[in-house]
Amino acid sequence: MSTVQRPQATLGGENHLICWPDPTILRSSDRSHGGCRVKYVLATSAVLLASPVSAQDWSGTWAGMAIGYGAGTYDQGDFEAGQEGVRVEVDRAIVGLHLERNFQRESTVFGFDVDISNGVYGMRPQGTGAPWWSCTIGDCVVDITAFMTIRGRYGWLLNPETMVYGAVGLAAGKAEGGILDSLQEGSSTAVGYTVGGGVSRMIGPNTVIYGEINHVDLGTLQFGAGDTPGEDVFDAKGDFATIKLGANFRF
């Protein structure tokens, strides 16, 4: 079978002679068995397999807001003295602001973010009993009025428009509560940690929507006086989780 030869082309760093059968003398029995044709197809397939999938640009500064829900539990008491109080279930709808800075290296995206939002709230009514510290004088309350997180993030692109990521960092919150209308009522700022993860979807060149779940532990929340005023503290220990949906915009 006669073939028509063409100039050489460089594929994957090697020179390949590109040729195909001369259509003027091609017989039907040769249509699928031309050696040059097979070589050309294999070389082209190798180039396509070696080519990386083009990725969207996720880098830059992004800002937006999120809505969600948080829930958890806190145990009140004078823990230094070993005196237990009531257990308070906390929850609340959450609304917050979000700022992040991303850097991208091929299919990985990393950076940091800052979140500011309201926190969770819970109350046991006056008269609720406990092993030691009952809600005798007033309601037993845990109110995290606001909290913020500063996290490092690392993500992987499942495809050019979809990223999964994990995040870990510091969490700080303003807490109020204790046993209301008593010496055990008070407020404080608590610092702890947060860890979580989520999925982001790019729906436009500068618009991303996301959903994420986080665990937040602010450490011990200090309220008012404990068993020995001036020495012990009436406080609460616990944690909560949040689930959020949000949107970010690049600027």
C-alpha positions in Angstrom: 0.0 0.0 0.0 1.4 3.4 -0.9 1.4 6.2 1.7 1.8 10.0 1.5 4.4 11.3 3.9 4.1 14.6 5.7 6.7 16.7 7.6 7.8 15.5 11.0 6.0 16.8 14.2 7.3 16.9 17.7 5.0 15.1 20.2 6.0 14.7 23.9 9.7 15.6 23.1 10.1 13.0 20.3 9.9 13.4 16.5 7.1 11.4 14.8 6.6 11.0 11.1 3.0 11.8 10.4 1.7 9.9 7.3 -1.5 8.3 6.1 -2.6 6.1 3.2 -2.8 7.7 -0.3 -6.6 7.9 -0.9 -6.1 7.4 -4.7 -4.9 3.8 -4.3 -6.4 2.8 -0.9 -8.0 -0.6 -0.9 -10.8 -1.4 1.5 -8.7 -4.1 3.2 -6.1 -1.4 4.1 -8.4 1.1 5.7 -7.9 0.0 9.3 -4.4 -1.5 9.1 -2.1 1.2 7.9 1.0 1.3 10.1 1.4 5.0 9.8 -2.2 5.7 10.7 -2.0 3.5 13.8 1.2 5.3 14.9 -0.4 8.7 14.5 -3.5 7.8 16.5 -1.4 6.3 19.4 0.9 9.4 19.5 -2.1 11.8 19.5 -3.8 9.8 22.3 -0.6 10.0 24.4 -0.5 13.8 24.1 -4.2 14.1 25.1 -3.7 11.9 28.2 -0.6 13.8 29.3 -2.3 17.2 29.0 -3.5 18.6 32.4 -7.1 19.6 32.9 -7.4 23.3 32.8 -8.4 24.8 36.1 -10.4 27.8 37.1 -8.6 30.6 38.9 -9.6 30.4 42.6 -6.9 32.8 43.8 -7.4 36.3 45.2 -9.4 38.0 47.9 -13.0 37.0 48.5 -15.7 38.3 50.8 -19.3 37.4 51.5 -21.8 36.2 54.1 -23.3 33.0 55.3 -26.4 31.8 57.2 -26.7 28.6 59.2 -27.4 26.9 62.4 -25.4 25.9 65.5 -26.2 23.5 68.3 -24.3 21.9 71.3 -24.3 21.5 75.1 -22.7 23.2 78.0 -22.4 22.0 81.6 -22.5 24.7 84.3 -20.9 24.6 87.7 -17.9 25.4 89.9 -15.5 22.9 88.3 -12.5 24.0 90.4 -14.5 23.0 93.5 -15.9 19.9 91.8 -19.5 21.2 92.1 -21.8 20.4 89.2 -24.7 22.5 87.9 -27.3 22.0 85.2 -26.7 21.0 81.6 -27.8 23.6 79.1 -28.7 22.7 75.5 -27.7 25.5 73.2 -28.7 26.3 69.6 -29.6 29.3 67.4 -29.7 30.4 63.8 -26.4 32.0 62.7 -25.7 34.9 60.4 -22.2 36.0 59.7 -19.6 37.8 57.5 -16.7 36.0 55.8 -13.3 37.1 54.4 -10.7 34.9 52.8 -7.5 35.0 50.8 -6.6 32.2 48.5 -3.5 31.1 46.6 -3.6 28.4 43.9 -1.0 25.9 42.7 -2.5 23.8 39.9 -5.3 21.7 41.4 -4.7 22.8 45.1 -6.0 25.9 46.7 -4.7 27.2 50.1 -4.9 30.3 52.2 -6.7 31.7 55.3 -10.1 33.1 56.3 -11.8 35.1 59.0 -15.4 34.7 60.1 -17.5 36.9 62.4 -21.0 35.9 63.5 -23.5 35.5 66.3 -23.2 32.4 68.5 -25.5 29.9 70.2 -27.9 30.3 73.1 -29.5 28.1 75.7 -31.6 28.4 78.9 -32.9 26.2 81.7 -35.8 27.9 83.6 -35.7 29.0 87.2 -36.4 26.0 89.5 -34.4 23.5 87.5 -32.5 21.3 89.9 -28.9 20.0 89.8 -26.5 18.0 92.0 -25.1 21.2 93.4 -25.8 24.5 91.6 -29.6 24.6 90.8 -31.4 27.4 89.0 -32.9 28.6 92.3 -32.7 32.4 92.0 -33.0 32.8 88.2 -32.7 31.1 84.9 -29.5 29.2 84.0 -28.3 30.7 80.8 -25.4 30.2 78.3 -25.3 32.9 75.6 -22.4 33.2 73.2 -23.4 36.6 71.8 -20.7 36.7 69.1 -17.7 34.7 68.0 -15.0 34.8 65.4 -12.6 32.3 63.8 -9.3 32.7 62.1 -8.4 29.6 60.1 -5.9 28.1 57.7 -7.5 26.3 54.7 -6.3 23.7 52.2 -8.4 22.5 49.3 -8.4 20.2 46.3 -10.2 20.7 43.0 -12.5 17.8 42.1 -13.0 19.5 38.8 -12.3 23.1 37.6 -15.5 24.4 39.3 -15.7 22.3 42.5 -13.4 22.3 45.5 -13.4 20.3 48.7 -11.4 21.7 51.6 -10.5 21.4 55.3 -9.8 24.2 57.8 -8.5 24.5 61.3 -7.7 27.5 63.5 -8.5 29.7 66.5 -11.9 30.6 67.7 -12.8 33.4 70.2 -16.2 34.3 71.6 -18.1 36.7 73.9 -20.1 34.7 76.5 -22.7 35.8 79.0 -24.9 33.9 81.4 -24.6 31.8 84.5 -27.5 31.8 87.1 -29.3 35.1 86.4 -29.9 37.6 89.1 -27.2 36.0 91.3 -23.5 36.3 92.1 -23.1 33.5 89.5 -24.1 35.7 86.6 -21.4 37.3 84.5 -19.6 37.5 81.2 -16.2 36.8 79.7 -14.2 36.3 76.5 -13.2 32.8 75.8 -10.6 31.5 73.3 -10.4 28.0 71.8 -10.2 26.2 68.5 -12.3 25.2 65.5 -11.9 22.5 62.9 -14.1 21.8 59.9 -14.5 21.3 56.2 -16.7 22.0 53.2 -17.4 22.1 49.5 -17.2 25.2 47.3 -18.7 25.6 43.8 -17.7 28.4 41.4 -20.8 29.5 39.6 -19.2 32.5 37.9 -15.8 34.0 37.3 -16.0 36.0 40.6 -18.8 34.2 42.5 -18.6 31.1 44.7 -21.2 29.3 46.8 -20.3 27.0 49.6 -21.5 24.7 52.4 -19.4 23.7 55.4 -19.6 22.0 58.8 -17.5 23.1 61.8 -16.8 22.0 65.4 -16.2 24.9 67.8 -14.7 24.6 71.3 -14.2 27.9 73.1 -12.8 26.3 76.2 -14.2 27.2 79.6 -16.8 30.0 79.7 -16.4 32.0 82.9 -19.4 33.7 84.4 -19.8 34.9 88.0 -18.5 33.9 91.5 -18.1 30.3 92.5 -18.3 28.6 95.9 -15.7 30.9 97.3 -16.2 34.4 95.9 -12.9 35.9 94.8 -11.3 32.5 94.4 -13.6 30.2 92.6 -15.5 30.9 89.4 -18.9 29.7 88.3 -18.4 28.6 84.7 -19.5 26.3 81.9 -17.7 23.7 79.7 -18.9 22.4 76.4 -18.8 22.9 72.6 -21.0 23.2 69.6 -21.2 22.5 65.9 -22.3 24.8 63.1 -23.5 24.1 59.5 -23.5 27.0 57.1 -24.4 28.0 53.5 -22.8 31.0 52.0 -21.7 33.0 49.0 -18.4 34.8 48.3 -17.5 37.4 45.7 -14.0 38.2 44.5 -12.8 41.8 44.4 
